[in-house]
Amino acid sequence: MLTALRQFSDRLLGRGSAAITVPVMDGTLKPNRRLDEAAVLAELPGIDDLAWDGQALWASAGPVLWRLDAGRLGEQRRFDADISAFAFSRQGRLAVALAGRQVLVFGADGAVVARLDHLAGQPLRCVNALAWQDEDALLFTDGSLTHGPADWSRDLMTLGRSGRAARWWLPSGEAELLAKGLAHAYGVLPASGGVLLAEPWRHRVLLHGANTANGANGAGATGPLLAELPGYPSRLAPAADGGFWLSCFVCRTQLVEFVLREPAYRQRMVAEIAPEHWIAPALSSGHSFLEPLQGAGVKNMGVLKPWAPPRSYGLVLQVSANGRVLQSLHSQVDGRHHGITAVLEHGGRLYAASKGSGRLLCVDLHPQQGDAA
C-alpha cells in the first residue's frame, strides 16, 4: 500500500522514479577525449567482450574468438553462434556463452567439459557476462528471460525486469541463483565484499553479500554500491589498484527518460517503428537522417556539438572498492569510439572494446610526463 502511494505521489509531482532528470557529468565524470585519443589495436566489426588468458589478450567478435599476442591478431576459434560472453580461469579453462542461450566450459585439451542451458527451471536466454570466482565456480548474468543479447534496446523500452545472476558450481553441475527480477543484468565480478552485479536499467551496480559461499542458496543481502549513474552500466573488470573498471555501453538522456515514462507513446513506438529509429540509446549513431533528434542535438553549421544529448557515447569508469568514482574516460557525442561493452586492465594499459565503432582500443594509464597529450 505504501509503495503504491509513493509511486502515485512520484508520478503526480514528477519526482523519485517519475523524474526525468539525468545526473550531470562533472567532477571525476567531467567529459574528456581519452577514448577518442586511444590507440587502435585492431579493427574488429562486432567486437564485444575481452579476456586475458595469462599470456595474451583475447576478444570476441560475432562467432569468432581472436587472440592478440605481440601485436599480431589471429583467429583462434569459430563457433556456430555469436559469442555473447567469454572468460578464462586462472588455470586457463575457457568459458563461452553462445547466443545467450548456453554456456560451455572447455578443458585444457579444447574439449567441452561442462554445459549449462537452464537456470532455476527456466532456459537461459541472455547470458551476456561471465567471470570465474575460482576454478570450481563460474559467475554469470542472464540479462532477460524474454530478449536475447542483441535485443537489449527492446528490453529497455519494454521496461524489462527479468534479469538474473547466478553462480554455477562445476563439480556438481548445479547453478545457484544469486539475484532475480533485475532491471536487466549485464555484468558480474567477484569482489572481497561478495559479488558485484551491473543493473543497467536502474543505472546502478549492486553488491551481493559475501555469505553466499559454498552453496548457501544465494543467502545474503543485495544492495546498491554505486547508484544514479549517467549511463547504463555493463561489464566489470578488476582494477590493479583495487576496485574495478566499469563500462557504460550507452548513456542516458532526458528525452529517453521521458519516453520511458509515457506508456502509450512508448508502446506504439515499439509496435509500429523500426528499432533503429526508436527514441532509444544506441551503440553508434549518425548513420541516417531518420535517427531521432532533440533540439540540442541538431547540427549547427554542419557540426554536432560534443555536449549535445548523446544517442550514443563512450564511457568507462574506474571505481574504488567502496563505490567512489575515481576517474572516467570518454568518447563524446562527436567522437568515434562509442558503445564500450568491455574493458580489461593489464600491464599499465586499459583495453576497451568499442562495439559501436568495431575497434579494439588501448589507453596508457601511466603516460610519461611528456606524453600526457
N, C-alpha and C positions, 0 to 999 in steps of 0.2 A: 504494500500500500504506500509506504513512504517513498519507495523507488518510483512508483507511478506518479506520485505528486511532484517529486523532484523533476522528473522528465517533463511533465506538463509545465512546471514553472520555468524550466530552461527554455522550452520552445516559446513560451509567452514572452519572456524577457530577452531572448537571444543570448543566453549565457551558458556556461558549462558545456555539455555535449552538443548544444544547439548553436554555439558560437562558430563563426566562420573566420575568426582571426587566425593568422599563421605567425609563429614565433619569428622575431626579427633576427636576421643573420648579423650578429655583431660580436665584439669581443673576440674570443677564440674561434668564433664562427664567421668572422669577417671574410668576405669573398677575396680570393686571390687567383693567381694563374698557374698554380703549381702543377695541376694535372695537364693543362694545355702545354706547359713547358717541359713535361716529362719526355724522356727518351722513348721512342717507339721501337720495341724489340722485334715485333712481328706484326704482320697484317693477317688476322685470322677471322674472317667473317663468321659470325655466330659464336665467338668466344664467350664462355660463360663462367667456368669455375677454374680455380687454381689449386695446386697442391705441391708439396715438396716431398721427395722420396728419400731424403737423406743425402743425396748427391746432386740432384738436378731439379729444375722446375718443370712441372707438367701443367698443361692447360687442356681444357675440353672445348671443342667447337663442333656442334652438331653431333654426329655419331662417332667422332674421332677423338682419340687421346693423342696429344702432341707432347714431345719432350724437348726441352731447350737445354742444351749442355754445351758449355764453352762457345756460346754464340751460335751454335748450329741447331736448327729446328728440324725435327724428324717425326714422321707419323709412327706411332708405336702400336696402337690397337684400333680396330674399327669394329663397331657393333651394328646390330640390325635396327637399333632405335637410337634416338637422340639421348645423349648423356645429360641428365638433369642435375647430377651432383657426383662428386667422387672424392676420395680421401685415402691417404696412405697411413698405416700404422707405423710405430717406431721400428718394428721388425720387418717392414716392407710389404705387409699384406695390403692388397688393394681392394677397396670397397667402391662399387659403382652403382648408381641409381639410373635405370633406363626408363625414359619416358615418364618418370614419376611413379611408375606402377610396380616396380620390383627393385630389390636391392640384392646385388650379387657380391660375394666376397671371394677373392682369388688367392690361392696359396702361392708360395714361392715358385712353384713349377708352372704357374699360369692356369691351373685347373680350378674350377669352381668348387669351393669347399662348403659354402653355405648360401642359402637363398631365402628371401623373405618377400611375400607379396600380400600379407594380411596383417592387420593390427586391430586388436580388440574385436575380432569377428567381422571386421569390415575391410574390403580390399584397399590397398594403397592406391592413391590417385595422383598425388602431387608431391612426391619426395623431392625436395629442392636443396637440401643441405645435409652434409654428413660430417661427423667428427668422431675420432676414436677417443674414448675415455681411457681405455687401456687395451691390451691385446684381446681381452675377452668381452669387451663391451663397446658397442657402436651406437652413438647418439645420432638421431636424425629428426628432421621436421617434415611433416606431411601437410603442405600448405592449405589444402582444401579437400573436402570429400566430394565435391561436385565439379571442380575445374582443374584441368591439368596445368603444368608449369608454364606453358606458353600462353595460357588464357588468364593470366593474373589480373589484367585490366578488367575483365568481366567479373571476376571475383570481387574486385574493389567496388565496381559500380552497382553490383547487386548486394552490397553490404555483407559479404561473406563472413561467417563466424564459425567455421567448422574446422579450423586449423588444429593440428595435433603435434605433439612432440613425444618422443619415446626413446627408450634405451633397449637395445637388442642384445641379450645375453647369448653369445655364440655357443658356449659349451652346451647349454640346454636348448637352444633354439627358440627360447621364449622372448617375446617383446613386451616390455613393461611401459605402460602409458604414464608419462610424466605430467602432461597437461593436455586439455582438450577445450573446445569452444573458443579457440583463439581467433582473433580477427586477422586471419591468415597467419601462417607461421613460415618464416623464411630466414633461418639462421640459428645455429646451435654451437655452443662451445663449452667444454668443461672448464670450471673455474674453481679456485680454492674455496669459495663460498657455496658451491653447488654446481648448477648448470645454467648458463646464460641462454636465453631464448629471444629472438627478434620477433616482434609482433607488429608488422608494418602498418596495418590499417588503424591501429591505435597509437602509432608513432612512438613506440617505446621498446625498451629492452627489459626483459624480465629476468629475475634471478630465482631459480627453483632451488629450494633448500637442500643443504648438504646431507641431511639424514635420509636420503633415498638410496644409499649404497646397499649393494648385495641383496636385492630382492625385497626391499621394504614396500613393494607395491605402490611406489610413487608417493609415499607419505612425505609430507614436508610442505612448508608454505611456499607459494609463488607470489612474488610482488615485484613492482617496478624498481629497477635500478637506475634507469635513465628514461625520462619521460618528456613529453611535449617537444619532440624533435621537429625541425623544419622540413624534414624529408621522411621517406618511408624506408626504415632500416631493413637490411637484408643480412648477408653472410658476415660472420665474425672470424677474426684470426688473432692469435696471441701476439702481443707486443713484447719486444725484447726487454724493455724496461719495466715490465709488469703491465697489468691491464690488458686492453685489447684494441684492435682496429675494427672499425665498423664501416661497411659500405652502405650508402644510401642510394638505391638504384634509381629513384626518381624523387622529385621534391614536391612539396605541397604549394597550392595557390589558393587564394580566396575564392576564385571562380569555381574551382573543383570542389572546395569545401561547401560552397553554396549549392551546387548541383547535387551533392550527396545528401543534402537536407531537403530536397524538393522531390518527393517520391513520384508524383505524377509525371513531371518532366523527365526525370531520370529513367523511369520505366519505359516511356515512349521512345526515348533516345536509344536505349539498348535494343528495343524491339524493331526499330524502323531504320536506323542509321548504321552504316558500316563501321566496325570498331575503330578503324584507323582515323575516322572523322569524329569520334566522340569527344566531348569536352572531358578529357581524362588525361592523366600523365602518360608520357611515352618515353621509351629508351633513347629515341632520337627524334629530331624534328626539323622542319624547314624543307621538306621534300615535296610539298604540294601546297598550292594556293587554297585548297579546300580545308586545310587544317584550321581548327577553331582559334580565334584570336580574342584578346580583350584589349581595351584601349591602350594600356601602357606597352603592349607587345607588338603594336603596329610599327613597321619600319618607317623611319623618318629619313628622307634623303637617301633611301636605299640601305640604311644601316639599322640593324637591330641592336638596341642598347643593351649592354651587359646586365643592367639592373631591371630589365623587363621581367614580367612574371614568367617563370620557367615552365614550359611544357615538357622540356627535357633538360637535364642538368647533370653535372658530375660532382659527386660529393663523397669524401672519405673523412672519417673522424677517428682521432686517437683518443681513447677514453681510459681513465685511471680505473683501478680496481674498485674504487668506491663510487664510480659513476660520474666523475667530473671530466668534461671535455677538455683535453689538453691542447689539441691543435686540430686544424682542418685543412684539407686540400680540395681545391675547387676547379671545375671547368664551368665557367659561367654561361649564361644564356647564349652569348655569341661565340662560345668556344666549340671545340670539336669532340672532346673526349667525354661524352655523356654516357649515362646508363652503366655506372660502375656496379658490377654484380659480384665481384670477389676481389679480395686483397690478400697479400701474403708478405710478411717481412722476413728477410734473410740477409745476413752479412751487411747490415747497414743500408740496405736498399728496400724500398717498398714496391712490390709488383702489384699491378692493378689490371683487371680485365674490364675494358670498356666495350661492353656489348653493343652500345649504341653506335660506336664507330668501327667495331670489329678489329680492335687493336689491343696488343699486349703492351702495357706501359711499365716504365721503371723510373722511380724517383729516388735520387740520392738523399738520404735522410741526414747525412752529416757532410754537407759540401764544404770544401776548403773556403777560407775567407775570401779569396779572390774569385770563387765560383758561385757566390751567393745568388747571382742572377740566373 
